[in-house]
Amino acid sequence: MSNFWRRIFQKRSRTIRREPQQPRRQHLYLELLEDRTLPSGTMADAPLSAIARPVSAVEGQGVSNVQVATFTDADPNGQAGDYTATIQWGDGDTSAGSISAGTGDFVVTASKPHPYAEEGSYTVSISIHDVGGATTDVTTFAAGAVSTLAAPVGLDSPQGLAIDGSGNLYVANLGNNSIRNNSITKITPAG
C-alpha cells in the first residue's frame, strides 16, 4: 500500500473506547478509481499450418478435383467457409481451391483449367487464406507423365486408325504422308 493511502486510511480510522474498554475499529469503505488504459497493439489471427500433397497428372489429360493440400488452424472455431485457397499450377494456370472439413483438418481440392501440354515436373503453389488475416503458402510438384495416348515416335500428325482381320493396326500419318503398320494382340471376351 502506498504512503498516500496509508495516511488517508490512518486519518479516517480511529479507535473508539466503549464500556468494557475493548478497542473497536470503525469500518472505512474506500472507492478506488483507476484509469485503465490498455496499450495499443496489433492482434494476430491464429496461425495456419499446411501440408502439400503431390499431384499426379498426364500430359494432355485434365486434372480434376484432386487433393492438393491439407491444413489446420490453431483457432478451434474455424469453419470451412472461413478459408479460401488459390492454386498456381506451374504452367501459367491459376484456379481457386475448394475447402472442406476433414478429420481434424481441412482439405483443399482443385481442378486445373487446362491439361498440361507437356510431360515433366511442375511446381504447384497453394496459398491458403483465413478471414481473420492468417495466410500460409505451401509448394508441391505435379508430375506430368507422358500420355499413353501420345503419338509414337515417327508420327508427327496421326489422323486415322484401321485394324485388319489379322490384328494389325494401321495409323495414317498426315505429317509425312505415310501409313504405319503396328501389330497388336487380339483380346477376346473369353480371355
Z-matrix of the N, CA and C atoms (Angstrom, degrees):
N
C 1 1.440
C 2 1.526 1 107.09
N 3 1.311 2 117.13 1 135.43
C 4 1.465 3 120.60 2 -178.23
C 5 1.529 4 110.32 3 -73.07
N 6 1.334 5 115.73 4 160.43
C 7 1.476 6 121.10 5 179.19
C 8 1.517 7 111.40 6 -59.69
N 9 1.321 8 117.04 7 -36.58
C 10 1.458 9 120.73 8 179.55
C 11 1.526 10 110.68 9 -57.13
N 12 1.331 11 117.07 10 -49.29
C 13 1.459 12 120.53 11 -177.98
C 14 1.527 13 111.47 12 -70.64
N 15 1.317 14 118.12 13 -31.93
C 16 1.468 15 120.31 14 177.51
C 17 1.529 16 110.23 15 -63.31
N 18 1.338 17 116.52 16 -44.31
C 19 1.465 18 119.51 17 179.69
C 20 1.521 19 111.13 18 -63.10
N 21 1.332 20 116.88 19 -44.27
C 22 1.463 21 119.99 20 179.32
C 23 1.518 22 109.34 21 -61.60
N 24 1.320 23 116.69 22 -45.06
C 25 1.444 24 120.82 23 -178.01
C 26 1.536 25 110.51 24 -63.39
N 27 1.311 26 117.55 25 -43.32
C 28 1.464 27 120.93 26 -179.22
C 29 1.522 28 111.28 27 -66.15
N 30 1.321 29 118.20 28 -36.54
C 31 1.460 30 120.98 29 179.44
C 32 1.522 31 110.99 30 -67.54
N 33 1.287 32 117.82 31 -34.84
C 34 1.463 33 120.41 32 -174.32
C 35 1.523 34 112.58 33 -91.98
N 36 1.264 35 117.90 34 -11.77
C 37 1.438 36 118.07 35 -179.68
C 38 1.531 37 108.70 36 -105.45
N 39 1.274 38 117.47 37 134.66
C 40 1.462 39 120.82 38 -179.69
C 41 1.523 40 109.29 39 -140.98
N 42 1.248 41 112.97 40 158.52
C 43 1.455 42 119.44 41 179.90
C 44 1.524 43 108.44 42 -96.60
N 45 1.309 44 115.37 43 130.38
C 46 1.463 45 120.65 44 178.79
C 47 1.526 46 107.30 45 -113.02
N 48 1.321 47 114.51 46 129.94
C 49 1.466 48 118.64 47 -179.60
C 50 1.524 49 108.61 48 -98.08
N 51 1.291 50 115.61 49 131.93
C 52 1.459 51 121.51 50 178.72
C 53 1.518 52 109.16 51 -119.72
N 54 1.254 53 114.27 52 -177.37
C 55 1.455 54 120.22 53 -171.01
C 56 1.515 55 114.91 54 -48.02
N 57 1.286 56 122.51 55 -57.41
C 58 1.457 57 115.12 56 -177.77
C 59 1.526 58 112.73 57 -74.06
N 60 1.279 59 116.58 58 9.05
C 61 1.442 60 121.60 59 176.25
C 62 1.528 61 112.61 60 63.04
N 63 1.277 62 116.23 61 38.54
C 64 1.465 63 120.53 62 175.53
C 65 1.521 64 109.48 63 -99.29
N 66 1.288 65 116.19 64 136.21
C 67 1.463 66 117.49 65 178.50
C 68 1.527 67 110.58 66 -66.54
N 69 1.249 68 114.75 67 139.94
C 70 1.470 69 119.98 68 179.47
C 71 1.521 70 108.05 69 -134.33
N 72 1.256 71 115.63 70 138.59
C 73 1.458 72 119.40 71 -178.64
C 74 1.512 73 109.47 72 -104.56
N 75 1.275 74 113.56 73 144.06
C 76 1.456 75 120.79 74 176.81
C 77 1.529 76 107.14 75 -92.27
N 78 1.312 77 116.99 76 139.89
C 79 1.463 78 120.86 77 -179.46
C 80 1.507 79 110.59 78 -80.63
N 81 1.279 80 114.47 79 135.63
C 82 1.448 81 121.33 80 178.97
C 83 1.524 82 107.92 81 -118.85
N 84 1.293 83 116.54 82 127.82
C 85 1.450 84 121.31 83 178.59
C 86 1.514 85 108.73 84 -105.18
N 87 1.301 86 115.75 85 124.16
C 88 1.459 87 121.27 86 179.75
C 89 1.518 88 109.30 87 -109.46
N 90 1.268 89 114.50 88 139.40
C 91 1.453 90 119.27 89 173.24
C 92 1.518 91 106.21 90 -112.58
N 93 1.311 92 115.74 91 113.64
C 94 1.454 93 120.73 92 -179.13
C 95 1.522 94 108.66 93 -98.72
N 96 1.268 95 114.71 94 121.12
C 97 1.457 96 120.10 95 176.91
C 98 1.516 97 107.48 96 -106.41
N 99 1.292 98 114.47 97 129.51
C 100 1.446 99 118.78 98 -176.14
C 101 1.517 100 109.06 99 -130.53
N 102 1.285 101 115.98 100 136.88
C 103 1.460 102 120.44 101 176.55
C 104 1.526 103 107.29 102 -84.47
N 105 1.312 104 115.94 103 111.30
C 106 1.459 105 120.14 104 -177.55
C 107 1.520 106 110.08 105 -107.26
N 108 1.267 107 115.94 106 89.97
C 109 1.462 108 119.61 107 175.15
C 110 1.516 109 107.54 108 -101.82
N 111 1.293 110 115.25 109 134.80
C 112 1.456 111 120.61 110 -179.50
C 113 1.518 112 109.31 111 -92.09
N 114 1.295 113 116.30 112 143.27
C 115 1.464 114 118.04 113 176.99
C 116 1.527 115 109.78 114 -65.89
N 117 1.310 116 115.70 115 147.08
C 118 1.457 117 118.87 116 179.53
C 119 1.520 118 109.11 117 -80.42
N 120 1.309 119 115.85 118 155.82
C 121 1.456 120 121.04 119 -179.97
C 122 1.505 121 110.29 120 -174.99
N 123 1.286 122 115.54 121 -179.24
C 124 1.456 123 121.80 122 179.63
C 125 1.515 124 108.55 123 -111.43
N 126 1.329 125 115.96 124 130.34
C 127 1.455 126 120.19 125 175.70
C 128 1.513 127 108.96 126 -91.40
N 129 1.291 128 116.85 127 132.68
C 130 1.460 129 120.81 128 179.03
C 131 1.520 130 109.29 129 -101.04
N 132 1.317 131 115.34 130 143.65
C 133 1.452 132 120.70 131 176.50
C 134 1.527 133 108.57 132 -72.39
N 135 1.321 134 116.16 133 155.56
C 136 1.461 135 120.67 134 177.80
C 137 1.531 136 108.96 135 -59.72
N 138 1.333 137 117.67 136 139.69
C 139 1.467 138 119.81 137 -175.21
C 140 1.527 139 113.43 138 -72.83
N 141 1.329 140 114.41 139 154.62
C 142 1.455 141 122.77 140 174.67
C 143 1.522 142 108.00 141 -102.07
N 144 1.315 143 116.66 142 148.00
C 145 1.462 144 121.63 143 176.94
C 146 1.527 145 107.55 144 -132.24
N 147 1.336 146 117.38 145 122.40
C 148 1.468 147 120.79 146 -173.56
C 149 1.521 148 111.91 147 -123.32
N 150 1.325 149 114.60 148 154.22
C 151 1.463 150 123.17 149 174.11
C 152 1.522 151 107.02 150 -128.30
N 153 1.332 152 116.47 151 124.46
C 154 1.463 153 121.17 152 178.96
C 155 1.526 154 110.08 153 -80.59
N 156 1.309 155 115.90 154 150.40
C 157 1.465 156 122.65 155 177.19
C 158 1.528 157 108.64 156 -114.34
N 159 1.335 158 118.76 157 137.01
C 160 1.464 159 119.29 158 178.24
C 161 1.527 160 110.77 159 -65.19
N 162 1.313 161 115.33 160 148.42
C 163 1.460 162 121.52 161 -178.09
C 164 1.523 163 108.27 162 -112.02
N 165 1.324 164 116.61 163 130.07
C 166 1.462 165 121.02 164 174.70
C 167 1.512 166 108.44 165 -96.82
N 168 1.312 167 115.65 166 132.43
C 169 1.459 168 120.51 167 -179.57
C 170 1.517 169 108.66 168 -141.40
N 171 1.312 170 115.50 169 155.60
C 172 1.463 171 121.84 170 177.09
C 173 1.513 172 107.59 171 -123.56
N 174 1.306 173 115.29 172 132.77
C 175 1.462 174 121.25 173 179.36
C 176 1.524 175 110.72 174 -49.23
N 177 1.326 176 115.72 175 128.47
C 178 1.458 177 121.22 176 175.70
C 179 1.519 178 115.15 177 81.75
N 180 1.328 179 118.56 178 -4.86
C 181 1.461 180 121.07 179 -179.39
C 182 1.529 181 109.83 180 -113.10
N 183 1.317 182 116.00 181 148.10
C 184 1.457 183 121.50 182 -177.01
C 185 1.519 184 113.23 183 -67.53
N 186 1.312 185 115.68 184 153.44
C 187 1.465 186 123.43 185 173.82
C 188 1.521 187 105.06 186 -113.91
N 189 1.331 188 116.28 187 109.65
C 190 1.452 189 119.84 188 -171.40
C 191 1.521 190 111.83 189 -127.46
N 192 1.333 191 115.84 190 129.53
C 193 1.458 192 123.71 191 173.54
C 194 1.535 193 112.68 192 51.26
N 195 1.339 194 116.50 193 52.11
C 196 1.459 195 121.19 194 178.85
C 197 1.528 196 109.84 195 -102.41
N 198 1.323 197 116.07 196 149.13
C 199 1.460 198 121.01 197 176.90
C 200 1.527 199 108.03 198 -78.26
N 201 1.340 200 116.57 199 123.38
C 202 1.463 201 120.65 200 -179.74
C 203 1.525 202 112.40 201 -108.56
N 204 1.339 203 118.21 202 -20.24
C 205 1.470 204 120.51 203 -179.54
C 206 1.520 205 110.25 204 -165.38
N 207 1.330 206 114.70 205 160.31
C 208 1.462 207 122.61 206 166.85
C 209 1.527 208 105.91 207 -127.29
N 210 1.330 209 116.61 208 153.65
C 211 1.460 210 119.11 209 178.64
C 212 1.514 211 110.83 210 -151.98
N 213 1.325 212 114.65 211 160.49
C 214 1.461 213 122.16 212 174.57
C 215 1.527 214 108.06 213 -124.81
N 216 1.321 215 115.04 214 156.52
C 217 1.461 216 122.12 215 177.14
C 218 1.520 217 106.99 216 -120.73
N 219 1.325 218 117.37 217 133.83
C 220 1.465 219 120.86 218 178.05
C 221 1.527 220 111.61 219 -65.98
N 222 1.334 221 116.93 220 -16.51
C 223 1.462 222 121.86 221 175.69
C 224 1.529 223 107.64 222 -80.79
N 225 1.328 224 118.81 223 112.53
C 226 1.463 225 120.42 224 -176.79
C 227 1.530 226 113.54 225 -69.67
N 228 1.334 227 118.14 226 -10.74
C 229 1.462 228 121.31 227 -178.48
C 230 1.520 229 113.18 228 -95.98
N 231 1.320 230 118.27 229 7.20
C 232 1.460 231 121.51 230 -178.51
C 233 1.524 232 112.24 231 -64.29
N 234 1.327 233 115.92 232 138.57
C 235 1.466 234 123.25 233 177.13
C 236 1.528 235 108.24 234 -117.11
N 237 1.316 236 118.23 235 155.05
C 238 1.468 237 121.94 236 -177.79
C 239 1.529 238 111.85 237 -55.08
N 240 1.319 239 118.03 238 -34.35
C 241 1.459 240 121.75 239 -179.75
C 242 1.524 241 114.06 240 -71.35
N 243 1.334 242 117.20 241 -8.18
C 244 1.469 243 121.23 242 179.60
C 245 1.527 244 112.70 243 -81.87
N 246 1.332 245 117.87 244 -5.31
C 247 1.459 246 120.86 245 -171.12
C 248 1.527 247 111.73 246 -124.25
N 249 1.328 248 114.76 247 152.90
C 250 1.466 249 121.92 248 170.76
C 251 1.523 250 107.42 249 -132.35
N 252 1.321 251 115.95 250 156.48
C 253 1.467 252 120.69 251 178.47
C 254 1.518 253 109.32 252 -139.07
N 255 1.322 254 115.31 253 142.56
C 256 1.458 255 122.27 254 175.90
C 257 1.523 256 107.68 255 -124.45
N 258 1.335 257 115.87 256 132.39
C 259 1.456 258 121.05 257 -178.33
C 260 1.520 259 108.96 258 -115.80
N 261 1.335 260 116.33 259 127.08
C 262 1.462 261 122.68 260 171.94
C 263 1.522 262 105.86 261 -106.33
N 264 1.324 263 116.25 262 118.23
C 265 1.457 264 122.58 263 -168.41
C 266 1.532 265 114.81 264 -83.04
N 267 1.310 266 118.94 265 -2.13
C 268 1.457 267 121.14 266 175.09
C 269 1.513 268 115.21 267 89.89
N 270 1.331 269 117.09 268 -3.70
C 271 1.469 270 120.30 269 178.02
C 272 1.526 271 110.99 270 -126.20
N 273 1.328 272 116.46 271 17.50
C 274 1.461 273 120.94 272 -179.25
C 275 1.516 274 113.59 273 102.15
N 276 1.329 275 118.49 274 -17.32
C 277 1.467 276 121.61 275 177.66
C 278 1.530 277 110.27 276 -78.44
N 279 1.326 278 115.67 277 141.86
C 280 1.466 279 123.00 278 175.01
C 281 1.518 280 107.69 279 -134.21
N 282 1.325 281 116.78 280 140.81
C 283 1.466 282 120.03 281 176.54
C 284 1.522 283 109.64 282 -147.08
N 285 1.317 284 115.25 283 163.15
C 286 1.465 285 121.45 284 176.41
C 287 1.520 286 108.63 285 -85.87
N 288 1.318 287 115.89 286 144.45
C 289 1.451 288 120.63 287 176.45
C 290 1.515 289 110.56 288 -93.93
N 291 1.302 290 115.52 289 161.23
C 292 1.457 291 122.37 290 176.87
C 293 1.529 292 107.40 291 -108.33
N 294 1.332 293 117.13 292 131.74
C 295 1.468 294 122.12 293 -177.33
C 296 1.522 295 109.10 294 -106.16
N 297 1.330 296 115.78 295 131.15
C 298 1.465 297 120.27 296 174.31
C 299 1.527 298 108.42 297 -136.24
N 300 1.321 299 115.47 298 155.09
C 301 1.464 300 120.41 299 179.68
C 302 1.515 301 108.93 300 -78.47
N 303 1.326 302 116.02 301 131.31
C 304 1.454 303 121.78 302 175.68
C 305 1.519 304 108.93 303 -104.45
N 306 1.318 305 116.69 304 -159.35
C 307 1.454 306 121.81 305 177.11
C 308 1.521 307 108.02 306 -90.47
N 309 1.319 308 117.10 307 96.12
C 310 1.452 309 121.81 308 -179.56
C 311 1.514 310 114.37 309 81.95
N 312 1.317 311 117.29 310 1.74
C 313 1.460 312 120.48 311 178.75
C 314 1.523 313 109.47 312 -152.05
N 315 1.309 314 116.64 313 -174.95
C 316 1.458 315 122.71 314 176.00
C 317 1.525 316 107.94 315 -117.88
N 318 1.322 317 116.06 316 147.85
C 319 1.463 318 122.15 317 -176.79
C 320 1.522 319 108.90 318 -114.58
N 321 1.339 320 116.16 319 134.01
C 322 1.464 321 122.12 320 176.44
C 323 1.525 322 107.62 321 -107.43
N 324 1.336 323 116.33 322 119.25
C 325 1.464 324 121.37 323 174.51
C 326 1.521 325 108.12 324 -117.52
N 327 1.325 326 115.63 325 154.63
C 328 1.461 327 119.25 326 -177.98
C 329 1.519 328 110.38 327 -156.28
N 330 1.319 329 114.34 328 162.26
C 331 1.463 330 122.40 329 174.04
C 332 1.519 331 107.85 330 -124.09
N 333 1.322 332 115.65 331 139.51
C 334 1.467 333 121.28 332 179.83
C 335 1.520 334 108.43 333 -85.62
N 336 1.350 335 117.78 334 132.68
C 337 1.465 336 120.06 335 -176.87
C 338 1.533 337 114.58 336 -60.62
N 339 1.340 338 117.17 337 -33.68
C 340 1.468 339 121.28 338 -177.94
C 341 1.525 340 109.21 339 -136.33
N 342 1.327 341 118.11 340 149.84
C 343 1.473 342 119.88 341 176.23
C 344 1.533 343 110.58 342 -64.79
N 345 1.324 344 116.04 343 156.18
C 346 1.462 345 119.89 344 171.74
C 347 1.524 346 107.99 345 -67.56
N 348 1.319 347 116.52 346 131.89
C 349 1.465 348 121.32 347 -177.37
C 350 1.522 349 111.97 348 -75.64
N 351 1.317 350 117.37 349 -29.96
C 352 1.464 351 121.77 350 -177.68
C 353 1.520 352 110.03 351 -133.50
N 354 1.348 353 115.17 352 153.39
C 355 1.458 354 119.13 353 174.28
C 356 1.522 355 108.93 354 -70.94
N 357 1.314 356 116.88 355 161.39
C 358 1.461 357 121.71 356 178.81
C 359 1.517 358 110.91 357 139.82
N 360 1.323 359 115.38 358 -176.55
C 361 1.463 360 121.21 359 178.44
C 362 1.519 361 109.22 360 -99.10
N 363 1.317 362 115.66 361 134.88
C 364 1.457 363 122.51 362 179.42
C 365 1.521 364 108.42 363 -124.57
N 366 1.327 365 116.67 364 137.14
C 367 1.462 366 121.68 365 177.02
C 368 1.523 367 108.43 366 -83.38
N 369 1.322 368 116.34 367 118.28
C 370 1.465 369 122.44 368 -179.56
C 371 1.529 370 107.67 369 -105.24
N 372 1.339 371 116.90 370 122.86
C 373 1.467 372 122.15 371 -179.48
C 374 1.521 373 109.69 372 -108.04
N 375 1.326 374 115.94 373 130.42
C 376 1.458 375 122.04 374 179.84
C 377 1.525 376 107.72 375 -117.37
N 378 1.321 377 116.86 376 125.32
C 379 1.460 378 122.52 377 178.38
C 380 1.528 379 108.00 378 -116.86
N 381 1.333 380 116.41 379 121.18
C 382 1.465 381 122.17 380 -176.70
C 383 1.525 382 108.11 381 -112.91
N 384 1.337 383 116.80 382 131.13
C 385 1.461 384 122.69 383 -177.25
C 386 1.528 385 110.25 384 -123.02
N 387 1.332 386 115.56 385 141.50
C 388 1.459 387 124.04 386 177.06
C 389 1.529 388 107.67 387 -105.34
N 390 1.341 389 117.92 388 145.44
C 391 1.465 390 120.41 389 178.76
C 392 1.525 391 112.15 390 -59.90
N 393 1.312 392 118.04 391 -22.72
C 394 1.460 393 121.87 392 178.32
C 395 1.518 394 113.57 393 -80.01
N 396 1.334 395 117.48 394 -6.84
C 397 1.457 396 120.82 395 176.89
C 398 1.513 397 115.18 396 110.91
N 399 1.320 398 118.96 397 -10.23
C 400 1.465 399 120.09 398 179.32
C 401 1.527 400 109.59 399 -72.49
N 402 1.324 401 115.99 400 144.79
C 403 1.460 402 122.16 401 179.79
C 404 1.516 403 108.76 402 -139.55
N 405 1.323 404 116.32 403 144.58
C 406 1.460 405 120.80 404 171.16
C 407 1.520 406 108.04 405 -139.18
N 408 1.317 407 115.94 406 144.20
C 409 1.459 408 122.43 407 178.92
C 410 1.519 409 108.59 408 -123.47
N 411 1.331 410 116.43 409 134.15
C 412 1.460 411 121.58 410 176.28
C 413 1.522 412 108.81 411 -133.48
N 414 1.316 413 115.37 412 158.53
C 415 1.458 414 121.06 413 -178.17
C 416 1.516 415 109.39 414 -127.98
N 417 1.318 416 115.92 415 141.22
C 418 1.456 417 122.03 416 174.49
C 419 1.520 418 107.25 417 -137.02
N 420 1.301 419 116.72 418 -173.99
C 421 1.459 420 120.98 419 179.65
C 422 1.512 421 109.81 420 -126.82
N 423 1.321 422 115.12 421 143.57
C 424 1.458 423 121.24 422 171.65
C 425 1.515 424 105.70 423 -105.11
N 426 1.302 425 115.87 424 120.51
C 427 1.456 426 120.52 425 178.18
C 428 1.512 427 107.62 426 -91.64
N 429 1.308 428 115.90 427 100.46
C 430 1.457 429 121.05 428 179.48
C 431 1.514 430 109.56 429 -82.91
N 432 1.322 431 117.39 430 104.40
C 433 1.466 432 122.06 431 -178.47
C 434 1.519 433 110.12 432 -84.28
N 435 1.323 434 114.70 433 160.37
C 436 1.461 435 120.13 434 176.38
C 437 1.518 436 107.72 435 -69.81
N 438 1.301 437 116.21 436 133.18
C 439 1.453 438 121.25 437 179.22
C 440 1.515 439 110.10 438 -68.78
N 441 1.336 440 115.85 439 138.92
C 442 1.467 441 119.44 440 174.65
C 443 1.517 442 110.12 441 -71.29
N 444 1.333 443 116.28 442 -12.43
C 445 1.454 444 120.66 443 177.47
C 446 1.523 445 111.63 444 -92.72
N 447 1.351 446 116.53 445 0.90
C 448 1.462 447 119.81 446 -178.91
C 449 1.517 448 110.03 447 -64.80
N 450 1.307 449 116.23 448 152.77
C 451 1.463 450 121.55 449 -179.29
C 452 1.521 451 110.18 450 -65.24
N 453 1.348 452 117.89 451 134.84
C 454 1.457 453 120.53 452 176.71
C 455 1.528 454 110.24 453 -63.51
N 456 1.331 455 114.88 454 161.20
C 457 1.457 456 120.31 455 179.03
C 458 1.521 457 109.25 456 -57.72
N 459 1.317 458 116.67 457 136.56
C 460 1.456 459 121.08 458 179.29
C 461 1.515 460 112.93 459 96.82
N 462 1.317 461 118.52 460 -11.54
C 463 1.459 462 121.20 461 177.42
C 464 1.520 463 108.04 462 -106.43
N 465 1.325 464 116.15 463 119.40
C 466 1.447 465 117.66 464 -179.85
C 467 1.516 466 113.23 465 -109.61
N 468 1.322 467 117.56 466 -7.50
C 469 1.453 468 120.31 467 175.66
C 470 1.523 469 109.91 468 -159.99
N 471 1.357 470 117.63 469 65.57
C 472 1.467 471 119.41 470 -179.32
C 473 1.522 472 110.60 471 -68.72
N 474 1.347 473 116.39 472 135.37
C 475 1.458 474 120.12 473 -175.88
C 476 1.520 475 114.44 474 -126.98
N 477 1.299 476 119.31 475 -33.15
C 478 1.456 477 119.92 476 -175.22
C 479 1.513 478 112.06 477 -135.44
N 480 1.346 479 115.94 478 151.81
C 481 1.457 480 122.39 479 178.65
C 482 1.517 481 109.49 480 -125.94
N 483 1.344 482 114.97 481 146.24
C 484 1.465 483 120.54 482 174.13
C 485 1.516 484 107.89 483 -147.97
N 486 1.338 485 116.70 484 145.83
C 487 1.459 486 122.13 485 177.71
C 488 1.518 487 107.16 486 -124.56
N 489 1.350 488 116.40 487 131.52
C 490 1.465 489 119.31 488 178.04
C 491 1.523 490 109.66 489 -93.63
N 492 1.326 491 117.42 490 178.31
C 493 1.455 492 123.22 491 -177.28
C 494 1.513 493 113.49 492 -65.66
N 495 1.308 494 119.25 493 -20.08
C 496 1.466 495 122.94 494 179.93
C 497 1.524 496 112.36 495 -88.70
N 498 1.328 497 117.58 496 -3.41
C 499 1.459 498 120.59 497 178.87
C 500 1.512 499 114.00 498 92.65
N 501 1.315 500 116.57 499 14.27
C 502 1.460 501 119.20 500 177.34
C 503 1.525 502 109.76 501 -84.18
N 504 1.325 503 115.57 502 137.71
C 505 1.457 504 122.04 503 178.33
C 506 1.519 505 107.78 504 -102.92
N 507 1.323 506 116.28 505 126.23
C 508 1.456 507 121.80 506 178.57
C 509 1.529 508 108.12 507 -110.88
N 510 1.343 509 114.89 508 130.39
C 511 1.458 510 121.18 509 179.97
C 512 1.520 511 108.30 510 -117.51
N 513 1.330 512 115.66 511 122.54
C 514 1.468 513 120.41 512 176.88
C 515 1.522 514 108.36 513 -83.33
N 516 1.337 515 115.44 514 122.98
C 517 1.460 516 121.63 515 -179.58
C 518 1.518 517 108.46 516 -109.84
N 519 1.330 518 116.31 517 102.82
C 520 1.457 519 120.27 518 -177.32
C 521 1.520 520 112.35 519 -76.62
N 522 1.332 521 117.66 520 -16.00
C 523 1.461 522 120.64 521 -179.58
C 524 1.517 523 112.71 522 -66.32
N 525 1.349 524 116.54 523 -35.25
C 526 1.462 525 119.46 524 178.63
C 527 1.534 526 111.81 525 -126.38
N 528 1.322 527 116.27 526 17.70
C 529 1.473 528 123.18 527 177.41
C 530 1.521 529 112.36 528 53.02
N 531 1.342 530 116.16 529 50.81
C 532 1.461 531 119.76 530 179.37
C 533 1.521 532 109.67 531 -132.83
N 534 1.334 533 114.87 532 167.56
C 535 1.467 534 121.72 533 174.71
C 536 1.515 535 106.44 534 -123.67
N 537 1.303 536 115.78 535 128.22
C 538 1.462 537 120.87 536 -178.01
C 539 1.516 538 108.98 537 -103.84
N 540 1.346 539 116.63 538 136.28
C 541 1.454 540 123.35 539 -179.98
C 542 1.525 541 108.10 540 -103.81
N 543 1.334 542 116.97 541 122.45
C 544 1.467 543 122.59 542 177.56
C 545 1.514 544 108.25 543 -126.38
N 546 1.338 545 117.53 544 127.68
C 547 1.461 546 120.79 545 177.13
C 548 1.520 547 108.90 546 -80.18
N 549 1.318 548 116.38 547 139.64
C 550 1.459 549 120.86 548 176.15
C 551 1.511 550 109.07 549 -126.77
N 552 1.309 551 116.77 550 158.87
C 553 1.453 552 122.15 551 178.31
C 554 1.516 553 108.45 552 -88.21
N 555 1.335 554 114.72 553 133.47
C 556 1.464 555 119.06 554 178.15
C 557 1.521 556 109.54 555 -77.76
N 558 1.299 557 115.89 556 140.08
C 559 1.460 558 121.93 557 175.27
C 560 1.517 559 106.71 558 -123.01
N 561 1.318 560 115.63 559 123.48
C 562 1.461 561 120.07 560 179.34
C 563 1.519 562 108.38 561 -105.03
N 564 1.330 563 117.84 562 157.66
C 565 1.465 564 120.13 563 179.41
C 566 1.523 565 112.82 564 -58.61
N 567 1.336 566 118.56 565 -27.41
C 568 1.461 567 121.29 566 -179.17
C 569 1.528 568 111.28 567 -78.29
N 570 1.325 569 118.74 568 -12.11
C 571 1.457 570 121.06 569 176.95
C 572 1.469 571 110.65 570 114.20
